[in-house]
Amino acid sequence: MSHVITQPCCNDASCIAACPVNCIHPTPDERDFTSAEMLYIDPATCIDCGACVPECPVEAIVPETDLAAEQSVFLDINAAYYRDHDVRDGLVPFRPRRDTQVREPIRVAVVGSGPAGLYTAEELLTEPNVHVDVLDRLPTPLGLIRFGVAPDHASTKLAGEALHEVTSSPRFRYLLGVEVGRDITAAELVEAYSAVVYAHGAAAPKSLGIDGEELRGSISSTEFVAWYNGHPDYADRTYDLSDERVVLVGNGNVALDVARILLADPEVLGRTDIADHALHVLRRSAVREVVLIGRRGPAEAAFTIGELAALAELDGVDVSVETGGRGGGVRTADALTTAKTDLLRDLAGRPAGSGARRLVFRFHTRPTAILGDEDGGVRGVQVVDGDSAATLSTSLVIRSIGYTGEPLDGLPFDDALGIVPNVGGRVLDPATDGPLAAHYVAGWIKRGPRGGIGTNRRCGQETARAVLDDAAAGTLTPRSADTDIADLATRRGATVLDGAAWGRIDAVERAAGREARRPRVKMTDLRTLITAAGLHFHTGSRYGDNEIRTTEVKK
């Protein structure tokens, strides 16, 4: 018997250090770590001790004997990794903890409170002479954990609980509600801090580049996901779900998330932290079919096997696979890809149910135009499958074909790659091709929009070590608290929230969740969030007709 890693795995890697026999791979020191879909336990060497279980922040590790029926596929998924990878060379040494090298106190600003930013902060704070302020333009932290992870992936959201520990350090501050470029400039950050780490993500949706994308009813998965997850910027959006069919262009993990939410039983979703406004619309939805369009075949599909396995938990949804006559069960040298195509075939081969709801994977299909009606709304998608053209009628088209970063004033930007140019997290100065002093990046804006929550841990650690190495080498300027960004942003009209204010918001949402038998009930209106934080309204604010007095931020 052994323990098994299942779908919610976030690649955090905490379990690896706990394993006494080195049976969990890839490790952060192995080349495959940054690209792995998940981590895998070797059934041949696992001693079933369970040391990894309490270390997993998302409860993804379970004993083989406790696997639910729909999780049994992960037995072979874990074993398959070791059919492709030889790990018999012995223990891979873990990175040793370094002695303190930062001799003078430094202050570091981290822009972005998602996983990349918080993992960076966590590593920076291993040095006692480092103080970290984490800035975010929203009054709530955690980034994509709060606004990107699907509400029915509750285990994945537990990564946020693990990240909470870093915020308890007396050398850590949240400065929430502060937007770089609006409340403070990049130049002012460099003046106030020894170093600035930008970890603000790369979530701008890519375009299909076809006619009709501007029509009403043609949207990106970015905005739809943010809408059902309660992002304040999207809470007031309205989406028409009165048509029986939705067309999703793309077949990555986000596309599968969106399809699953559209087809899931609203009563099941009602037990999650999905935004109330979205739940209300989904309860009245007429959608009965979601079509996922992919340009390539099943073996090249971007979704991971874990996300595909989650579809098995959807009751009352029939799965259909259309490959344009090119075949779908292609065997490859990669056992994991083979397992993925086999699972897809198994899902499609299940006995048909009532037919009330249907998920269609349409491979080898390319959209050529989004067609509009006389009122400026979507009426269909024109697609090409080989030499044949067809029109799929729908009033809602959601593109989910990837993301890119956006330029931020004061930082160089690579338009082709959609990232800030860097080496190992050190931003490159386009004038010299050398490091731009005191400027760093982490997360998607550093490496591009790939990798899950846990991938950001290794990424953030690398960037933090670059900062600490530069501080130890004396290339960073020691800073005191003479210039406080919170005060400066407040004078310019920002409403700055600290960790205590966020804690009050969190407590209100959790209390409402307990009453409703849900994890939390999210507040989606900025004024409501700030009121829950314990702040007061006065005439003249950017949040409407009232000004909001800021809370006192701890020095």
N, C-alpha and C positions, 0 to 999 in steps of 0.2 A: 504494500500500500504506500501511497505517497500523498503529498499535498499538491494541489493544482491551482494554477493562476487562471482566473477567468476574465471575462470581458471588461469589467470596470478598470482593469490595470491602467495606472497612469504613468508608469515608468519612473516613479519617484526614486526608486532604488534603495529605500530604507531597508527593505527586506534582505538585500544582498549582504549588508554588513552583519545582519543577525544570523545568517546561515552558517553553521559550524563546518559544513562539508563542501561549501562552494558549489552548490547544485543549482543556483539561480543565475541565469545568463540572459542576455549579455550584460556584463558589468560596465560601470562607467569608464573603465580603463580599456574596454574592448571596442574595436572599430565599429561594430554593428550597433552600438548602444544608441547613437543619435538617430538612426534610421529605423530601428526596430518598432514594429507595431505595438509590442507589449513585451514583458519579460516572461521567461519560461522556466519551469522547474523540471530538472532531469529526473524522470521516474526511476532510472537505474541507480542513482546515487542518493536520492532523497531518503533520509532515515526517519521521516515522519515525526520529527521532534516537535514541530509546531512553533519553533522560535520565531519564524517569519510572520506568523499570523498577527500578533499584536502590533508589529511594526508597520503593517500595511495601512496607509491612511484612507484607503477607499474600500476596505473589506473585500478585496478581490481574491484572497487566498483561502481556499477551503479544503478540508480533507476529502480525499477521493470518495470516501463512503458517504459524505454529506452533499454530494453534487445533486442538484435538481435535474430532472429528466432533460430539460432543455439545455443544461450545462454540460452534458456528457460529451459533447463534441470537443470540449477543451482538454479531455484526456489525450486525444490524438494530436491536438494542436500543440500541446506542451512537448509531447514525445517527438513530433515531427521536426521541431527545431534541432534536436540533437541527432537526427538522421542526416541533417545538412551541415552540422557544425561539430568539429572535433575539439572537445574541451578537456582532453586527457593529459595535457601538459602540466597539470598541477594548479595550485592556487594562484590566482592573479593577485598580486599584492595591492592592498588598498593604499590610497594616497595618505601618507603620514601627516599628522597635524604639525604644522610648522610652529617654531617658537615665535614669540611676538617680535615683529620687526619694525612696526610703526612707532617711532620714538616720540614724535610730536603729535598733539591732538589734531585730527582733521575732521571736517564736516563734509558729508557727502549727501547730495540731493539725488534721489531716485525718482524720475518722472514716470509714473505709471504704477498702479497698485495691484496689478494682476500677478499671476504666478512668477513671471520673469522678474518683475521688480522686487517681489518679496523674497524670492530665493536669492537674489543678489544682495538684498539687505541682510538676510540671514548669514551669508558668508562674510560680509563686511564686518558684522558685529562680533565675529570670532576674535577680532583684535580689539583689546580694551581701550585703545586710544581713538577709536572711530565712533563718531556720532552720525546717525542717518536720519534724514527727513524724507518720507515718501509722499510725493505730491500726486494728486489726481484731480481732474476737473469736476468729477461727480462727488456728491456727498457720501457715497458708499464705495468701499474698496472691493477688491478681489477680481475686478475685470471680467475676463471670460468665464471664470468659475461661476460668477453670479449671472452674467448676461449671455454666455455662449453655450454652456453645458445644457443639454436637453433636460427639462424638468423631470422626466421619468428616469434619468440616470442619477438617482439620489446618491449612490455609492461614490460616483466620481466627484460629486460636490463635497464629499468629506475631505478632499484635499485642502479645502479652505479652512477646515478645523485644524489640520496639521500646521498650516501656515500661520495660524493665529498666535502660536507660541512666540514667534519672533517679535510680535508687537508688545510683549510684556517687558522687554528690555528697557531700562531707564535711559538708554542712549538711543532709543527709537522714538520718532514722532510721526504721526499722520498729520498731513496738511491737506485735508480734503476740501474740495470746492475751489481749488486754485488751478487756473488754466494758464499754461505757458503760451505766450503770444497774446493773451487778453489781460490777465492780471499781473503778469510778470514776464520779462523778456529773457531770452536765452543768455544775453550778455549780463543781465543782472544776476542770474543764477551763478554764473562763473565768478562774479565779483563777491558773492556772498558765501560760496562754498569752495572747498579745496578741489572737489571733483563733482561732475554732474553725469549721472548715468541715465540715458534715455531708454525707457522700456515701455513705450506707449503703443506698441503693437503695429500691425500692418493689416488692418481689417477692411480696407477699401475694396469693394467688389470689382472684379474684372468685368469687362464688357464682352458681349458676343460679337459685336461688330456687324450686326445685321439690321436690316430695316425693321422698324416697328418697336425697337426697345424702349422708345420714349412714351409709348401708349399707356393709358391708364389700365392697370391690371398686369403690367409687365414690371416685375420687381426683382430685387436681389434677395438671396437667402439671408444676407447680412441683416437687412431690415426686418424680414419676417421673423427670424430667430430672436432679434432684439425685442420685437413686439410681443411675442408670446412669453419672453423671459422678463418682461417688465422694465425695460430700459426707459428712463424718463424721456429721452429724445424721441421715442417711437410710440409711447403709450397712447397718444391721441390719433394714431393712424387707423384707417379703416380698410379692411380687405374684404372683397366680395367672395364669399364661399357658397353662393347660391347655385353654382354650376355643379354638375355631378362629376366633372373631371378637372383635375389640376395637372398641368404639365411641368415637370421639373427637368431643367437642362443641367446635366451633370450627374455623376454617380459616386461622389466621395462620401465621407462620413457625414458631413453636414446635410447633404441631400437626403441620406437615409434618415437622419434625425427629423428633418422637415416632413418627409413622407410618413414616418411613424406617428408624428404628432397629428397630422391631418387625418390619419386613418384610425387612430386609437379611440377606444371607448372613452367618451368624456367623463364618465363616472370614475374611471381609473385615473385619468388626468386630474380629476378633482381631489385626489389624495396627494398630489404633488405640490410644489411651490410655483406652478404655472401662474402667470398674471391673471387676476380675476377678469379683466376685460377680454383677454383672449379666451378664457374658459367659457365666458358667456357666448362669444361668437361661435366657438367650436360646438357648443351644445346645440346650436341652431343650424349647423353646417349641413349642406346638402351633398358634400363631396363623398363620392362612393368609389372613385377610381383615381389613383395617382400613377402617372406614367413618367418613368425616369429615362431620359434620353442620354445615351452614351455614344461617343464617336467610335470608340474601339470596342473590343470584345470583352467577355467576362474575365479572362485571365489578366487583362490590363486594367480592370476597373480599379478606381482609386480607393474604394472603401476597404476597411480592414475586416478581417474575419470576425473580430469581436462585435463590431457594429452589425454585421450581417447576421450573426447569431442572435442578436437582440430581436430581430424580426420574428424569430420563432415564438417569442412570448406574446405576439399580437394575436389575440383570439378573434376568430371570425373574419380573417383577412386571407384571401386566396392570393398566391404569388404566381405570376406568369413570367416566363423568360422568352423573349423573341430575339433571334440572332440574325435575322435576314437571310436564313438559309445557309449561313456560314459555319454553323456548329458552335456549340458552347462548352462542351466538356473536354477542352483541350488539356492533355496531360503535359506537364512541363517538368524540367529538371528540379524545379523549386517545389519542395514538398508542401510548403505553406500555401503557395498559390494553387497547387492542386487541391489542397484541402478546402480552399475558399471556393473554387469552382464546383467541387463536389457538394459542398454545403448548399450552394445556390441551386444546383440541380435537385438536391433533396427537398429543398423548400418548395420548388416548383412542382415536384412530384407528389406532394402531399395530396390526399383526397380532397377534392373541391368541397367547400362548405356550402353555405346558403347562397354564396355569390353576392351578398349584400355589399361587401367592400373588396376591393381588388388592387393589388400593387403589381404594376407591369414594368419589368426591366426590358427596355428596348435598346439593344446593342447595335453597333455598326450603323448608327443613324445620326444624321447631321441636320440641325435646324438651319434653314436658309432665310426665313423671314417670319416675323410675327405679324399677323394680319389684324387689321382694325375694323371696327364697325363705324357707322356714320356718326356716332356720338363720341368718337375718340377713345373707345375702350377696346380691349382685346376680344377677338372672336375666334382666334385659332392660331396654330403654328404650322407653317409649311416645313416639311422635313423631306430629306432625301435618304433613301435606303438602297444602296447600290445604284442601279440605274432607274429605280422607281421613285416617284415623288408622291407624297400624300399630304393631306391636311388633317391635323388633329384639332377638333373643335374644343374650345375652352375659353373661359373668360379670365383665367389667372395663369400666368406663366412666371415661374420662379427660376431664375438662373443661379446656379451654384457651381461655378467653374473656377473658383479660386479667388485669392485676395492679393493685394499689393499694398505697399506702404505709400504714405503721402509725405511730401516735403514739409518740414517744419522750419520756420524762419530762424536763421542763425545756424543751421546745420547743413553740411553738404549732403547731396542726395544723388543716388544713382538711378536715373529714370528707367534705364533698361531693366535693372534687377528689382527695382522697387524697394531698395534698402538704403540705409546710411552706410557709405563705404567704410570698411573697418578691417582691421586685422586682430583677431582674438579679442574683439570687443573695444579696442582702441580706435576711435574715429580717425580717419585719414584726412589730412589737410590737402585739398585739391591743388593748392599752390606749390606744395613741396613734396607731396606723396609720402610724407612722414606723419607721425601721430600728431593730432591736433590737441595741444596741451589741455588737460583736465576734462576732456570730452570722451564719453564712453557710451556704448550701446549694449543692450541685452534683449533677448527674445526675438520675436518675429522681425522687428525693425533692424535687427542685427544680421539674421541668417535667412530671412524670408519666411513666408507663412507655411511652415511645415513643422511637424512634431507636435506631440500632445503636451499636457500639463507637466508631466514628469521630465520631458526633454528640456524644459526650461530650467530645471534644477542644475543640470550640468552646464548649460549655457550661462546661467547667472553666476555660478561658481567661477567659471573661467573669466568672466568680466570682472567680478569682484577681486579675483587674484591679480588681474592686471592693475587694478586701482591700488591694491595693497603693495604690489611690487614697486609701482611708481612712487608711492608714498615712502617706502623704505629706501628707495634710491635718492630721495630728496628732490624729486621733480615736481611735487605738489606743494602748494603753499599752505602752511598751517592756518587754520581759521578759528576765530572765536565766534561768539554770538553777537558781535557788534552790529551786524546788519541782519535783522530778522525778516525773512521773506513773508512770514505770516502778517506782521504789522504792515509791511509795504502793500501786500495784496489787499488787506482790509481797508487801508486808506483809499484804495482805488475802487472800492465797492464790492469786493469779494466777500463771501460768507465762508469763513474758514472754520472747518470742523476738525477737532482733534480725535484721538482714539476714544476718549470718554463719550463724546457726542455720538460717534458711530456706535458705541456700545449701547447707548440708549435707543437708537434706531433699531438695532439688532434685537434688543429685548422686547420692544413693542411688536415687531414682526413675529417673533417666536411665540409671544403670548397669544397673539391673534391666531397663530397656527395651532397652538394647543387647543384653543377653543373650537377650532374648525376641524381638528384631527388631521392636520397637515403639518409638514416641516416648518413652514412659515407662511404668512400672507404678506407678500411684498407690497410695499408702498411705491407707487410709480410717479407720483406728482412731487416736484421739487419742493413746493411750499409745504406739503404734508410731511415730507421727509425732514425738512429743517425744523418744523414745529415739533416733530417727535424727538428731535435732537435736544430739545429744551431751549430753543432760541425764541426771540420775540420779534414781532413785526412793528415797523414804524413806516411813516410815509416816505416814499420815494425809491423803492428797490428795483433791481434789475429783474426780480422775480414777479413783477407785475406792478400794481399800484402801491405796493408797500415796500419799505426798506427792512432788511433783516439785520438785526444787531448780531454781531458774531459772538461766539463763545470765546472765553479766554483760552488760548492755546498754551499748554505747558511749555515752559522754557527748557 
